[in-house]
Amino acid sequence: MIKKTKIIAILFAFIMQTMHLVPLNASDVPLHYKRPPRVTPSHGPSKAPAKNYLTLNVFFDEESQQLTFSDLLDNVYTYYIYDDNKTIVSQGVLDFSTNESFIVNLWTCQSGMYTLVVTHNECTYFGTFDIDYTL
């Protein structure tokens, strides 16, 4: 019974920390693993790639035009944000050993579709989000 109570208390604390980091009107920006091209000319089967689990959470707040990055582990990520014309509008390094979350302001960006590219441990992940000022 005591173990169950401790587990519930830990889960509750984790949920409360996560809720504190994310604005209420923010939408999730899902990130997908991008496989590198095959460099071997073999036509046979290849080894299955290692599972790439990403602990980074990204949310876009349409009201404040901000991306919020959060990670409870001490990971380091590099991010790039591209507009429709494939021009980099923002880039940087997110070092979560110094902060629990980072905010990137995008209020200077025009309406349109944006692509977020994140690299971590030689793996690349991407996601998309819209900025729409007509709302």
DSSP file with accessible surface (Angstrom, degrees, kcal/mol):
  #  RESIDUE AA STRUCTURE BP1 BP2  ACC     N-H-->O    O-->H-N    N-H-->O    O-->H-N    TCO  KAPPA ALPHA  PHI   PSI    X-CA   Y-CA   Z-CA
    1    1 A M     >        0   0  178      0, 0.0     4,-1.9     0, 0.0     5,-0.1   0.000 360.0 360.0 360.0 -39.3    0.0    0.0    0.0
    2    2 A I  H  >  +     0   0  124      1,-0.2     4,-2.4     2,-0.2     5,-0.2   0.897 360.0  53.0 -66.9 -38.8    2.9    2.4    0.8
    3    3 A K  H  > S+     0   0  169      1,-0.2     4,-2.5     2,-0.2    -1,-0.2   0.909 108.6  50.0 -62.3 -42.8    4.6    1.6   -2.5
    4    4 A K  H  > S+     0   0  148      1,-0.2     4,-2.5     2,-0.2    -1,-0.2   0.907 110.3  50.1 -62.8 -41.3    1.4    2.5   -4.4
    5    5 A T  H  X S+     0   0   81     -4,-1.9     4,-2.4     2,-0.2    -2,-0.2   0.915 111.1  48.8 -64.1 -41.9    1.0    5.8   -2.5
    6    6 A K  H  X S+     0   0  136     -4,-2.4     4,-2.4     2,-0.2    -2,-0.2   0.917 111.6  49.2 -63.9 -42.8    4.6    6.7   -3.3
    7    7 A I  H  X S+     0   0   98     -4,-2.5     4,-2.6     2,-0.2     5,-0.2   0.924 111.7  48.7 -63.5 -43.7    4.2    5.9   -7.0
    8    8 A I  H  X S+     0   0  113     -4,-2.5     4,-2.6     1,-0.2    -1,-0.2   0.915 111.2  50.6 -63.5 -40.5    1.0    7.9   -7.2
    9    9 A A  H  X S+     0   0   57     -4,-2.4     4,-2.4     2,-0.2    -2,-0.2   0.918 111.3  48.2 -64.4 -40.8    2.7   10.9   -5.4
   10   10 A I  H  X S+     0   0  117     -4,-2.4     4,-2.4     2,-0.2    -2,-0.2   0.930 112.6  48.1 -65.6 -44.9    5.6   10.7   -7.9
   11   11 A L  H  X S+     0   0   97     -4,-2.6     4,-2.5     2,-0.2    -2,-0.2   0.911 111.2  51.0 -62.8 -41.0    3.3   10.6  -10.9
   12   12 A F  H  X S+     0   0  131     -4,-2.6     4,-2.4    -5,-0.2    -2,-0.2   0.927 110.5  48.7 -62.5 -43.6    1.2   13.5   -9.5
   13   13 A A  H  X S+     0   0   49     -4,-2.4     4,-2.2     2,-0.2    -2,-0.2   0.910 111.4  50.5 -62.7 -41.2    4.4   15.6   -9.0
   14   14 A F  H  X S+     0   0   99     -4,-2.4     4,-2.3     2,-0.2    -2,-0.2   0.935 111.2  48.0 -62.9 -43.7    5.6   14.7  -12.6
   15   15 A I  H  X S+     0   0   91     -4,-2.5     4,-2.5     1,-0.2    -2,-0.2   0.919 110.9  50.8 -64.8 -40.8    2.2   15.8  -14.1
   16   16 A M  H  X S+     0   0   89     -4,-2.4     4,-1.7     1,-0.2    -1,-0.2   0.898 110.1  49.9 -66.2 -37.7    2.2   19.0  -12.1
   17   17 A Q  H  X S+     0   0   92     -4,-2.2     4,-1.3     2,-0.2    -1,-0.2   0.922 111.9  48.2 -65.0 -43.0    5.7   19.9  -13.3
   18   18 A T  H  X S+     0   0   39     -4,-2.3     4,-1.0     1,-0.2     3,-0.4   0.915 109.8  51.5 -65.2 -41.6    4.8   19.2  -16.9
   19   19 A M  H  < S+     0   0  113     -4,-2.5     3,-0.3     1,-0.2    -1,-0.2   0.862 106.2  56.0 -65.2 -31.9    1.6   21.3  -16.7
   20   20 A H  H  < S+     0   0  158     -4,-1.7    -1,-0.2     1,-0.2    -2,-0.2   0.848 106.4  50.4 -68.4 -31.4    3.6   24.2  -15.3
   21   21 A L  H  < S+     0   0   21     -4,-1.3    -1,-0.2    -3,-0.4    -2,-0.2   0.730 103.1  65.6 -80.1 -22.1    5.9   24.2  -18.3
   22   22 A V  S  < S-     0   0   25     -4,-1.0    -1,-0.1    -3,-0.3    36,-0.0  -0.881  82.2-124.4-111.3 126.7    3.2   24.2  -21.0
   23   23 A P    >   -     0   0   37      0, 0.0     3,-1.4     0, 0.0    -2,-0.1  -0.315  25.5-119.7 -61.8 150.5    0.8   27.1  -21.6
   24   24 A L  T 3  S+     0   0  174      1,-0.3    -2,-0.0    37,-0.0    -5,-0.0   0.833 111.1  45.4 -63.7 -34.4   -2.9   26.1  -21.5
   25   25 A N  T 3  S+     0   0   74      2,-0.1    37,-0.6    36,-0.0    -1,-0.3   0.210  88.7 118.5 -96.6  18.1   -3.6   27.1  -25.1
   26   26 A A  E <   -A   61   0A  22     -3,-1.4     2,-0.4    35,-0.2    35,-0.3  -0.555  53.3-143.7 -85.2 148.6   -0.5   25.5  -26.6
   27   27 A S  E     -A   60   0A  51     33,-2.8    33,-3.1    -2,-0.2     2,-0.1  -0.887  23.7-106.3-112.2 145.4   -0.7   22.8  -29.2
   28   28 A D  E     -A   59   0A  93     -2,-0.4    31,-0.2    31,-0.2    29,-0.0  -0.389  19.6-152.5 -67.5 139.6    1.7   19.9  -29.4
   29   29 A V        -     0   0    4     29,-2.8    29,-0.3    -2,-0.1     2,-0.1  -0.896  20.2-148.2-111.0  95.5    4.3   19.9  -32.2
   30   30 A P        -     0   0   65      0, 0.0     2,-0.4     0, 0.0    98,-0.3  -0.437   6.8-146.7 -68.5 138.7    5.0   16.1  -32.8
   31   31 A L        -     0   0   34     25,-0.2     2,-0.4    96,-0.1    96,-0.2  -0.895  10.3-160.1-108.5 137.3    8.5   15.3  -33.9
   32   32 A H  E     -D  126   0B 101     94,-2.8    94,-2.3    -2,-0.4     2,-0.2  -0.921  23.2-111.7-119.7 140.9    9.2   12.4  -36.2
   33   33 A Y  E     -D  125   0B  75     -2,-0.4     2,-0.6    92,-0.2    92,-0.2  -0.470  26.1-148.3 -70.2 133.7   12.5   10.6  -36.8
   34   34 A K  E     -D  124   0B 127     90,-3.1    90,-0.6    -2,-0.2    -1,-0.0  -0.925  13.5-137.7-107.4 117.0   14.0   11.2  -40.2
   35   35 A R        -     0   0  169     -2,-0.6     3,-0.1    88,-0.1    88,-0.0  -0.499  17.1-122.9 -74.7 137.9   15.9    8.2  -41.5
   36   36 A P        -     0   0   90      0, 0.0    -1,-0.1     0, 0.0     3,-0.1  -0.392  38.7 -91.5 -73.2 157.0   19.2    8.9  -43.2
   37   37 A P        -     0   0  114      0, 0.0     2,-0.3     0, 0.0     0, 0.0  -0.353  44.7-102.1 -67.5 149.8   19.6    7.6  -46.8
   38   38 A R        -     0   0  143      1,-0.1    -3,-0.0    -3,-0.1     0, 0.0  -0.546  32.9-174.7 -70.9 134.7   21.1    4.2  -47.3
   39   39 A V        +     0   0  134     -2,-0.3    -1,-0.1    -3,-0.1     0, 0.0   0.490  57.3  88.1-109.2  -6.1   24.7    4.3  -48.3
   40   40 A T        -     0   0   80      1,-0.1    -2,-0.0     2,-0.1     0, 0.0  -0.766  67.9-145.6 -94.7 137.2   25.3    0.6  -49.0
   41   41 A P        +     0   0  117      0, 0.0    -1,-0.1     0, 0.0    -3,-0.0   0.404  56.9 130.6 -80.0   6.9   24.6   -0.7  -52.4
   42   42 A S        -     0   0   63      1,-0.1    -2,-0.1     3,-0.0     4,-0.0  -0.309  45.5-162.5 -63.5 139.1   23.4   -4.1  -50.9
   43   43 A H        +     0   0  191      2,-0.1    -1,-0.1    -2,-0.0     3,-0.1   0.484  64.9  90.7 -97.0  -5.8   20.1   -5.3  -52.1
   44   44 A G  S    S-     0   0   30      1,-0.2    -2,-0.0     0, 0.0     2,-0.0  -0.183  92.9 -68.6 -82.4 179.0   19.7   -7.7  -49.2
   45   45 A P        -     0   0  135      0, 0.0     2,-0.3     0, 0.0    -1,-0.2  -0.321  49.7-150.0 -68.0 150.5   18.1   -7.1  -45.8
   46   46 A S        -     0   0   80     -3,-0.1     2,-0.1     1,-0.1    -3,-0.0  -0.753  29.0 -82.5-115.2 167.4   19.8   -4.6  -43.5
   47   47 A K        -     0   0  196     -2,-0.3    -1,-0.1     1,-0.1     3,-0.1  -0.396  50.6-105.9 -67.7 144.8   19.9   -4.4  -39.7
   48   48 A A        -     0   0   93      1,-0.1    -1,-0.1    -2,-0.1     3,-0.1  -0.470  41.2-108.0 -69.1 139.9   17.0   -2.7  -38.1
   49   49 A P        -     0   0   62      0, 0.0    -1,-0.1     0, 0.0     3,-0.1  -0.329  38.4 -96.2 -67.9 153.8   17.8    0.7  -36.8
   50   50 A A        -     0   0   77      1,-0.1     2,-0.3    -3,-0.1    -3,-0.0  -0.331  46.8 -95.2 -64.7 150.3   18.1    1.3  -33.1
   51   51 A K        -     0   0  161     -3,-0.1     2,-0.7     1,-0.1    -1,-0.1  -0.543  37.7-153.6 -68.2 128.1   15.0    2.6  -31.4
   52   52 A N        -     0   0   54     -2,-0.3     2,-0.5    -3,-0.1   -19,-0.1  -0.887  12.5-173.3-109.8 101.8   15.3    6.4  -31.2
   53   53 A Y        -     0   0  184     -2,-0.7     2,-0.5     2,-0.0    -2,-0.0  -0.836   7.6-157.6 -98.4 129.5   13.3    7.7  -28.2
   54   54 A L        -     0   0   42     -2,-0.5   -23,-0.1     1,-0.1    -2,-0.0  -0.913  12.5-172.4-109.3 123.3   13.1   11.5  -27.9
   55   55 A T        +     0   0   55     -2,-0.5    17,-0.4     2,-0.1     2,-0.3   0.413  53.1 112.7 -93.8   3.3   12.3   12.9  -24.5
   56   56 A L        -     0   0   10     15,-0.1     2,-0.4    16,-0.1    15,-0.2  -0.563  51.2-159.7 -78.6 134.8   12.0   16.4  -25.9
   57   57 A N  E     - B   0  70A  69     13,-2.9    13,-2.5    -2,-0.3     2,-0.4  -0.957   6.3-169.1-114.4 135.3    8.5   18.0  -25.8
   58   58 A V  E     + B   0  69A   2     -2,-0.4   -29,-2.8   -29,-0.3     2,-0.4  -0.991   5.7 179.2-128.3 131.4    7.6   20.9  -28.1
   59   59 A F  E     -AB  28  68A  36      9,-2.2     9,-3.1    -2,-0.4     2,-0.5  -0.983  16.6-148.0-131.3 141.7    4.5   23.1  -27.8
   60   60 A F  E     -AB  27  67A   2    -33,-3.1   -33,-2.8    -2,-0.4     2,-0.8  -0.946   6.1-155.7-111.3 124.8    3.4   26.0  -29.9
   61   61 A D  E  >> -AB  26  66A  13      5,-3.0     5,-1.4    -2,-0.5     4,-1.3  -0.873   4.2-167.6 -99.7 107.0    1.3   28.8  -28.3
   62   62 A E  T  45S+     0   0   82     -2,-0.8    -1,-0.2   -37,-0.6   -36,-0.1   0.835  83.3  57.1 -64.7 -33.4   -0.6   30.5  -31.0
   63   63 A E  T  45S+     0   0  164      1,-0.2    -1,-0.2   -38,-0.2   -37,-0.0   0.930 120.7  25.6 -66.6 -44.6   -1.6   33.4  -28.8
   64   64 A S  T  45S-     0   0   43      2,-0.1    42,-0.2    -3,-0.0    -1,-0.2   0.483 101.6-127.1 -98.4  -3.0    1.9   34.5  -27.9
   65   65 A Q  T  <5 +     0   0   18     -4,-1.3    41,-3.2     1,-0.2     2,-0.4   0.925  62.4 138.1  55.4  51.4    3.6   33.0  -31.0
   66   66 A Q  E   < -BC  61 105A  47     -5,-1.4    -5,-3.0    39,-0.2     2,-0.5  -0.968  50.0-144.0-129.4 143.0    6.1   31.1  -29.0
   67   67 A L  E     -BC  60 104A   0     37,-2.5    37,-2.7    -2,-0.4     2,-0.5  -0.891  17.7-156.9 -98.6 132.1    7.6   27.6  -29.1
   68   68 A T  E     -BC  59 103A   3     -9,-3.1    -9,-2.2    -2,-0.5     2,-0.4  -0.960   5.8-166.8-112.2 123.8    8.2   26.0  -25.7
   69   69 A F  E     +BC  58 102A   0     33,-3.1    33,-2.4    -2,-0.5     2,-0.4  -0.922  11.8 175.0-106.8 132.8   10.8   23.2  -25.5
   70   70 A S  E     +BC  57 101A   4    -13,-2.5   -13,-2.9    -2,-0.4     2,-0.3  -0.997  11.0 165.9-141.0 145.0   10.9   21.1  -22.4
   71   71 A D        -     0   0    4     29,-1.6   -15,-0.1    -2,-0.4    28,-0.1  -0.921  24.9-155.3-155.9 128.2   12.9   18.0  -21.4
   72   72 A L  S    S+     0   0   73    -17,-0.4     2,-0.2    -2,-0.3   -16,-0.1   0.566  78.9  74.8 -84.2  -8.7   13.3   16.6  -17.9
   73   73 A L  S    S-     0   0   92    -18,-0.1     2,-0.9    27,-0.1    -2,-0.1  -0.599  95.2-108.2 -97.3 165.9   16.7   15.0  -18.8
   74   74 A D        +     0   0  118     -2,-0.2    23,-0.3    23,-0.1     2,-0.1  -0.200  65.8 147.0 -88.1  47.2   20.0   16.8  -19.2
   75   75 A N        -     0   0   39     -2,-0.9    21,-2.6    21,-0.2     2,-0.4  -0.389  41.4-139.7 -82.3 160.9   20.0   16.4  -23.0
   76   76 A V  E     +E   95   0B  69     19,-0.2     2,-0.3    20,-0.1    45,-0.3  -0.983  23.6 179.8-122.2 130.1   21.5   18.9  -25.5
   77   77 A Y  E     -E   94   0B   1     17,-2.3    17,-3.1    -2,-0.4     2,-0.4  -0.916  21.3-145.6-126.2 154.2   19.6   19.5  -28.8
   78   78 A T  E     -EF  93 119B  40     41,-2.0    41,-2.7    -2,-0.3     2,-0.3  -0.971  24.3-168.2-115.7 135.2   20.2   21.7  -31.8
   79   79 A Y  E     -EF  92 118B  20     13,-2.7    13,-1.9    -2,-0.4     2,-0.3  -0.925  14.0-172.4-127.7 152.3   17.2   23.1  -33.5
   80   80 A Y  E     -EF  91 117B  71     37,-2.3    37,-3.0    -2,-0.3     2,-0.5  -0.994   9.5-156.5-136.6 138.4   16.4   24.9  -36.8
   81   81 A I  E     -EF  90 116B   0      9,-2.9     8,-3.1    -2,-0.3     9,-1.2  -0.984  14.2-168.8-119.1 122.5   13.1   26.5  -37.8
   82   82 A Y  E     -EF  88 115B  69     33,-2.8    33,-2.5    -2,-0.5     6,-0.2  -0.872   9.7-143.6-110.0 145.3   12.4   26.9  -41.6
   83   83 A D    >   -     0   0   33      4,-2.0     3,-1.9    -2,-0.4    31,-0.1  -0.215  45.7 -79.3 -90.9-172.0    9.7   28.9  -43.3
   84   84 A D  T 3  S+     0   0  102      1,-0.3    30,-0.1     2,-0.1    -1,-0.0   0.792 131.8  54.5 -59.2 -30.2    7.8   28.0  -46.5
   85   85 A N  T 3  S-     0   0  130      2,-0.1    -1,-0.3     1,-0.0     3,-0.1   0.275 118.4-110.9 -88.5  10.3   10.8   29.2  -48.6
   86   86 A K  S <  S+     0   0  171     -3,-1.9     2,-0.4     1,-0.3    -2,-0.1   0.782  70.9 144.8  62.8  30.1   13.2   26.9  -46.7
   87   87 A T        -     0   0   77      1,-0.0    -4,-2.0     2,-0.0     2,-0.4  -0.833  55.9-116.2 -96.1 135.3   14.9   29.9  -45.1
   88   88 A I  E     +E   82   0B  71     -2,-0.4    -6,-0.2    -6,-0.2     3,-0.1  -0.584  35.1 173.8 -73.0 122.0   16.1   29.5  -41.5
   89   89 A V  E     +     0   0B  55     -8,-3.1     2,-0.3    -2,-0.4    -1,-0.2   0.619  68.8   6.1-102.1 -18.2   14.1   31.9  -39.3
   90   90 A S  E     +E   81   0B  26     -9,-1.2    -9,-2.9     2,-0.0    -1,-0.4  -0.964  63.1 167.8-161.0 146.2   15.6   30.7  -36.0
   91   91 A Q  E     +E   80   0B 113     -2,-0.3     2,-0.3   -11,-0.2   -11,-0.2  -0.980  13.5 130.2-154.8 159.1   18.2   28.3  -34.8
   92   92 A G  E     -E   79   0B  25    -13,-1.9   -13,-2.7    -2,-0.3     2,-0.4  -0.987  48.2 -84.9 173.9-179.3   20.0   27.5  -31.6
   93   93 A V  E     -E   78   0B  94     -2,-0.3     2,-0.7   -15,-0.2   -15,-0.2  -0.945  26.9-154.6-115.2 133.1   21.2   25.0  -29.0
   94   94 A L  E     -E   77   0B   4    -17,-3.1   -17,-2.3    -2,-0.4     2,-0.8  -0.926  10.8-174.4-109.6 107.5   19.0   23.8  -26.2
   95   95 A D  E >>  -E   76   0B  56     -2,-0.7     3,-1.4   -19,-0.2     4,-0.8  -0.863   5.4-174.5-106.3 101.2   21.1   22.7  -23.2
   96   96 A F  T 34 S+     0   0    6    -21,-2.6   -21,-0.2    -2,-0.8   -20,-0.1   0.419  73.4  79.9 -81.5   4.6   18.7   21.2  -20.7
   97   97 A S  T 34 S+     0   0   67    -23,-0.3    -1,-0.3   -22,-0.2   -23,-0.1   0.671 104.5  35.8 -77.4 -15.4   21.5   20.7  -18.1
   98   98 A T  T <4 S+     0   0   94     -3,-1.4     2,-0.3     1,-0.3    -2,-0.2   0.680 127.6  23.0-106.6 -25.1   21.0   24.4  -17.4
   99   99 A N     <  -     0   0   82     -4,-0.8    -1,-0.3     1,-0.1   -28,-0.1  -0.980  56.0-142.0-140.9 155.0   17.2   24.9  -17.8
  100  100 A E  S    S+     0   0  100     -2,-0.3   -29,-1.6     1,-0.2     2,-0.3   0.722  90.3  12.8 -84.2 -25.4   14.1   22.8  -17.7
  101  101 A S  E     -C   70   0A  37    -31,-0.2     2,-0.3   -29,-0.1   -31,-0.2  -0.987  60.4-154.8-150.4 157.3   12.5   24.6  -20.6
  102  102 A F  E     -C   69   0A  43    -33,-2.4   -33,-3.1    -2,-0.3     2,-0.4  -0.980   9.7-151.3-131.6 145.8   13.3   27.1  -23.3
  103  103 A I  E     -C   68   0A  93     -2,-0.3     2,-0.5   -35,-0.2   -35,-0.2  -0.973   4.0-163.3-120.9 131.7   11.0   29.6  -25.2
  104  104 A V  E     -C   67   0A  12    -37,-2.7   -37,-2.5    -2,-0.4     2,-0.4  -0.971  16.0-141.2-114.5 118.9   11.6   30.7  -28.7
  105  105 A N  E     +C   66   0A  84     -2,-0.5   -39,-0.2   -39,-0.2     3,-0.1  -0.671  24.3 172.6 -80.8 130.8    9.7   33.8  -29.8
  106  106 A L    >   +     0   0    3    -41,-3.2     3,-1.8    -2,-0.4   -40,-0.1   0.063  39.8 118.5-122.9  22.9    8.3   33.8  -33.3
  107  107 A W  T 3  S+     0   0  167      1,-0.3    -1,-0.1   -42,-0.2   -41,-0.1   0.691  72.8  58.9 -69.0 -15.6    6.2   36.9  -33.3
  108  108 A T  T 3  S+     0   0  107    -43,-0.1    -1,-0.3    -3,-0.1     2,-0.2   0.581  87.5  98.9 -86.3  -8.3    8.3   38.5  -36.0
  109  109 A C  S <  S-     0   0   14     -3,-1.8     2,-0.1   -44,-0.1     3,-0.1  -0.488  73.5-122.9 -80.3 148.6    7.5   35.6  -38.4
  110  110 A Q        -     0   0  157     -2,-0.2    21,-0.1     1,-0.2    -1,-0.1  -0.361  41.1 -77.0 -81.7 166.8    4.8   35.9  -41.0
  111  111 A S  S    S+     0   0   58     -2,-0.1     2,-0.3    19,-0.1    21,-0.2  -0.347  84.1  84.8 -61.6 143.3    1.7   33.7  -41.3
  112  112 A G  E    S- G   0 131B  19     19,-2.7    19,-2.7    -3,-0.1     2,-0.4  -0.910  78.7 -50.2 152.4-177.1    2.5   30.3  -42.9
  113  113 A M  E     - G   0 130B  75     -2,-0.3     2,-0.3    17,-0.2    17,-0.2  -0.745  49.1-166.9 -91.1 134.0    3.7   26.8  -42.4
  114  114 A Y  E     - G   0 129B  12     15,-3.1    15,-2.1    -2,-0.4     2,-0.5  -0.925  11.0-144.6-123.6 147.8    7.0   26.3  -40.5
  115  115 A T  E     -FG  82 128B  45    -33,-2.5   -33,-2.8    -2,-0.3     2,-0.5  -0.949   7.7-155.6-114.2 128.7    9.2   23.2  -40.2
  116  116 A L  E     -FG  81 127B   0     11,-3.5    11,-2.1    -2,-0.5     2,-0.5  -0.897   9.4-169.9-102.6 126.1   11.1   22.5  -37.0
  117  117 A V  E     -FG  80 126B  27    -37,-3.0   -37,-2.3    -2,-0.5     2,-0.4  -0.980   4.3-174.9-118.5 126.9   14.2   20.3  -37.3
  118  118 A V  E     -FG  79 125B   0      7,-2.8     7,-3.0    -2,-0.5     2,-0.4  -0.978   6.7-161.6-123.8 133.5   15.9   19.0  -34.2
  119  119 A T  E     +FG  78 124B  41    -41,-2.7   -41,-2.0    -2,-0.4     2,-0.3  -0.938  16.9 161.6-115.8 141.3   19.1   17.0  -34.0
  120  120 A H  E >   - G   0 123B  22      3,-2.3     3,-1.7    -2,-0.4   -43,-0.1  -0.923  68.7  -7.2-157.6 126.9   20.2   14.9  -31.0
  121  121 A N  T 3  S-     0   0  128    -45,-0.3     3,-0.1    -2,-0.3   -44,-0.0   0.905 128.2 -54.8  51.7  46.1   22.8   12.1  -30.9
  122  122 A E  T 3  S+     0   0  202      1,-0.2     2,-0.4     0, 0.0    -1,-0.3   0.671 115.3 117.2  63.6  17.6   23.4   12.2  -34.6
  123  123 A C  E <   - G   0 120B  17     -3,-1.7    -3,-2.3   -88,-0.0     2,-0.4  -0.902  54.4-145.0-112.8 147.8   19.6   11.6  -35.2
  124  124 A T  E     -DG  34 119B  48    -90,-0.6   -90,-3.1    -2,-0.4     2,-0.3  -0.936  15.5-177.6-116.9 135.4   17.3   14.1  -37.0
  125  125 A Y  E     -DG  33 118B   9     -7,-3.0    -7,-2.8    -2,-0.4     2,-0.3  -0.927   4.7-168.4-127.2 150.2   13.7   14.8  -36.1
  126  126 A F  E     +DG  32 117B  79    -94,-2.3   -94,-2.8    -2,-0.3     2,-0.3  -0.977  10.6 168.1-141.3 154.5   11.2   17.1  -37.8
  127  127 A G  E     - G   0 116B   2    -11,-2.1   -11,-3.5    -2,-0.3     2,-0.3  -0.967  20.3-135.9-154.9 163.6    7.8   18.5  -37.1
  128  128 A T  E     + G   0 115B  74    -98,-0.3     2,-0.3    -2,-0.3   -13,-0.2  -0.911  18.2 174.4-127.4 154.3    5.6   21.2  -38.6
  129  129 A F  E     - G   0 114B  13    -15,-2.1   -15,-3.1    -2,-0.3     2,-0.4  -0.976  23.2-124.7-152.3 158.1    3.4   24.0  -37.2
  130  130 A D  E     - G   0 113B  91     -2,-0.3     2,-0.5   -17,-0.2   -17,-0.2  -0.872   6.0-156.5-107.8 141.6    1.3   26.9  -38.6
  131  131 A I  E     + G   0 112B   3    -19,-2.7   -19,-2.7    -2,-0.4     2,-0.4  -0.982  20.8 175.7-111.2 121.6    1.5   30.5  -37.7
  132  132 A D    >   -     0   0   62     -2,-0.5     3,-0.8   -21,-0.2    -2,-0.0  -0.935  18.6-178.0-132.8 108.2   -1.9   32.1  -38.5
  133  133 A Y  T 3  S+     0   0  104     -2,-0.4    -1,-0.1     1,-0.2   -23,-0.0   0.491  75.3  77.0 -83.6  -1.4   -2.4   35.8  -37.7
  134  134 A T  T 3         0   0  118      0, 0.0    -1,-0.2     0, 0.0    -2,-0.0   0.525 360.0 360.0 -85.6  -4.8   -6.0   35.8  -39.0
  135  135 A L    <         0   0  145     -3,-0.8    -3,-0.0   -73,-0.1     0, 0.0  -0.281 360.0 360.0 -69.1 360.0   -7.3   33.9  -35.9
